[in-house]
């Protein structure tokens, strides 16, 4: 068994086609086919069902592929560890970001990262938290930026910044007259929230936990949509601090602070417990520090480099 054989298997699982997998790996189709077959003979099992078109992964093949992804990931980690001792930042970084962070972070982050680290190829995917955790476990992504804590012993969390929430209220609502709001002031039957799958939705209900979820609560796909819904339909929503700069001056008049309890979320870099690319994680953190206002940054991030 070789790493090359495992890479061929992963390419074949991705493309479900021998010719395309061979092109992806830069080899001929007969070479790839022979190497995959040799691995199957060594393991004494079929990884792929070739009688189907496109080819399908067998039940035991699914287990092999999951292990192969981790093995290739760890092999690449070894290479990156050697590079880091030479202070080289090259290769590829696959970063995932949750949707309620991406609009405020990614445009400036991508520009900064490409400028500071041109030799490091950046691949970014927008995903919900549950998907990120699963893809970290099977080593399909390198790291992610999301809301923590996750309470997963196999995932390391490095806090980056802390973001407050504010209530965005239609002038037609009685609570608009208040200068600040507590959880008990926020009627859930007038609350617009994100759809299922967004961690921000759960955080909203965490600080509204004293009241049951009403059947008349409405759901939307993005924070920008929530704001527009409030503008046209009344009610109110809850938005993260970084969204405030996207509001017009007239819209900012609709904001109210949330107190008792104060609504805040922790945003962190998360990585697998066996991640070794210390230089890369510090590169990401350095770009974040240039984007996020200083008062929001974790105090340790301001003073120290990240050590793994």
Secondary structure, DSSP 8 states (H G I E B T S, - for coil): --HHHHHHHHHHHHHS-HHHHHHHHTS-HHHHHHHHHHHHHHHTS-SEETTSSS-EE-HHHHHHHHHHHHHHHHHHHHHHHHHHHTT---EEEEEEE-HHHHHHHHHHHHHHHHHH-TTEEEEEEE--HHHHHHHHHTTSSSEEEEEE----TTEEEEEEEEEEEEEEE-TTSGGGG-SEE-GGG--GGGEEEE-TT-HHHHHHHHTTTTS---TT-EEES-HHHHHHHHHHH--EEEEEGGGGGGS-HHHHTTEEEETTTT-EEEEEEEEETT---HHHHHHHHHHHHHHS-GGGB-HHHHH-----
